[in-house]
Amino acid sequence: MRGGVTARGGAEAAAPSGQERADGRRLRSARTRQLIIEAYLSLLRESPQIPTAVAIAQRAGYSVRSIFERFPDLHALRVAVTDDAMMRVSAQVASERMVGNRESRVRLHVQTRGRVCDEWLPLWRALNANQGDSPDLKNRIRLIRELVIRRLEEVYAPELSTLKERERRQTVLALEALVDFESWARLRGHFAMSFEEACDVWIRAIDRLLPETPPVS
């Protein structure tokens, strides 16, 4: 008799609670959502054509219905993909501590930016091509450019501090145009440069755009 109670008690203890089942469903749904985002990015890197719902579902290993259970439409999916990419890039950039002398800061910044451009150029092009009348996508494009400008101001703060406000702003905008996705794409694609060669072009150009580094007091 006691053994029967123990068996029932063990079975009851092993059975998941309603909260645990709900948590499990949320985790599975989040995992499915992320795999759909990854599928979209994978297809975009293979072809400049905007992925269809059918192609995304096939690549993710789910049904088309699964996509629209998590995203109201493909526009919402594009916004989610962009947000996911922005979080990843922000984490990647934040992990690179820009310290040291001018040469080391320029080189590390260029190498980090080059890797970002190599990885995310297909999404950047799709984002610009499909922004249309979407305030969400237009805002993401603006935010991405603002983040690049903020990074430039941070990395080259010693040099920029020597300039007056107007000249400082002009220099920052020139640097932003220089390290744009399409600038990198021309070096890597049209001119068939290696990663190191493209980095060297940017390094030389940035070094010439920046004013002299002030002496350390």
N, C-alpha and C positions, 0 to 999 in steps of 0.2 A: 504493500500500500504506500509506504513511504517512498519506495522507488518510483511509483507512478506519479506521485506529487512532484518529485524531483524532475522527472522527465517533462511533465507539463510546465513546471516552472522554468526549466531550461529552454523549452520551445518558446514560451512567452517572452523570456528575456532576449532571445535571439531575434524575435520578430521586430522589424523596424517600426518606429512610431510614425504617426501621421506627419509630424514635422520633418523627420528624417527622410520620408518618402518625397515630401515636397522639396526638400533641399536637394535630393538626388535628381529630381526632375529639372530643377533650375540649373544644376551643374551640367546635366546633359544638354539642355537647351542652349546654355552659354557655349558649350563645346561645339555644338552644331553651328551656332552663329559664327564662331571664329573660323571654323572650317570653310564655311561659305565665303567669308571674307578672304581667306587664303586662296580659295579656288578662283575668285575674281582676280586677285593679283597675279596668280600664276598664269591665267589666260592672257591677261593684259601684257605680261612680259614676253609672251610668245608671239603676240600679234597686236598691231595698233587698233584693230577692230574692237569696238566696245562689246564685251561678252554678252551673250543672250542668256536669258533665264535657263533655257534648256542646257546650254553649254556649261553654265555655272553648276547646275544641279548634277550633271554627269561627272564633272571634275571633282565635286565635293563628295559624291557618292550618296546623294540624297535625291528626293523628288523635288520637282518644281514647287509643289505645295509647301514643302519644308521651308523654302526660301521666303515665300509670301506669308508664312506663319510668323516669321521673325522680322520681316521688313515689309511695310505696306506697299512698296513699289521699288523698281530698280533705282530710282533717284535716291530714295532713302538708303539703299545699299551703297551707292556711290559715296554718299555723305559719311556713312559708317566706315567705309574703307579708308577714306581720307583722314578721318579722325584717328583711326587705328594707326595709320602711317605716321601721323604727326606725333602721336605719343611715343612711337618707337624711335623716330628721329630725335625727338627731344631728349630721350633717355640716352641715346648714343652720343649726342653732342655733349650732354651734361657730364658724361663719364670722362671726357677728354679735358683735363685741367690745363688751361692755357697759361702756363707760367714759364719763366725763363727769359732769355734775351730775345731781341727782335727776330733774329734768324730762326730760332727754335719755335717761337710763337707762330711766325708766318708759315713755316713748313708744316707744323702740326695742324694748323687751321686748314690749310689747303688740302692736306691728305684726308682729313675728316670730311671736308666739304666734297671732295672728289668721290669718296666712297658713297656719300649720300646721293650725289648726282647719278652715279653709276646704277645704284639700286632702285632709285625712285623716279627716274626720268619717264618711264612709260606712264606711271600714274599722273605725274605732273602734266604731261601732254594731254592725257585723257581728261583731266580736270579742266584744263583750259578749253579744250575742244567742246566739252559738254556743259559748260557753265550756263550757257543760254541766258534765260531770264531767272535763274535760280539764285535768290539771295543767299542761300546756304553755301553754295559752292563759291560764289563771289566773295563771301566773307572769309572762307577758308583760304582762298588765293591771297587775299589781302593780309590775312594773319600770317601766312607762311612767309611772305615778303617782309613783314614787320619783324618776325623772329630772326630772319637772316640779318636784318639791319641791326637789331639789338646785339646779336652775336658779334658782328663787326665792331660795334662800339665798345663792347666788352674786351675783345681780344686786342684791339689796337688803341685802347684808352690812353696809354702813355704818349703815343705819337699824336693822336687827335687832340689831346689836351693843349697842344701848343698852338692850335689854330683858333681864329676868331669864329664866332658862331656860323656865319654864312659860309665861310670857306670849309669849315668842319662838315657842315651838312652836304655841301657839294662833293667833298671827298668821300664821304660815306656812301652817297648815292652812286658815285662812280665805281666804288668797290662792289656795291651790290649788283650793278650791271655786269661787272667783270665776272663775278662768281655765280652768274645765273645758270640755270639748268641748260639752256640752249647754247650758251657759250661753251660749256663743258662738252655738250653733244657735238658741236662743230669740231672741237679739237680731237675727240675720240673717234667720231664717225667720219666726217668729211675729210679731215686731215690724217686719219688713221694713226693717231699717236697712241703710244702705250700709256698706261696710267702714270708712270714716272715722268714721261715726256710732257704730258699735259700738265702735271703738277709743276714742273719746272717753268712752263710758260706763265702760269698764274703767279708763281712765286716771284718771278722777275718783274711782272707787271705790278703786283701789289707793292713790292719794294720801291718801285719808282713813283707810285702814286702817294705813298705815305711821306710825310715830312720827316725830318731827322728825329731820332729818338732822344728825348731830353736826358741829360746826365742824371744818374741816381744821386739824390742828395743824402 
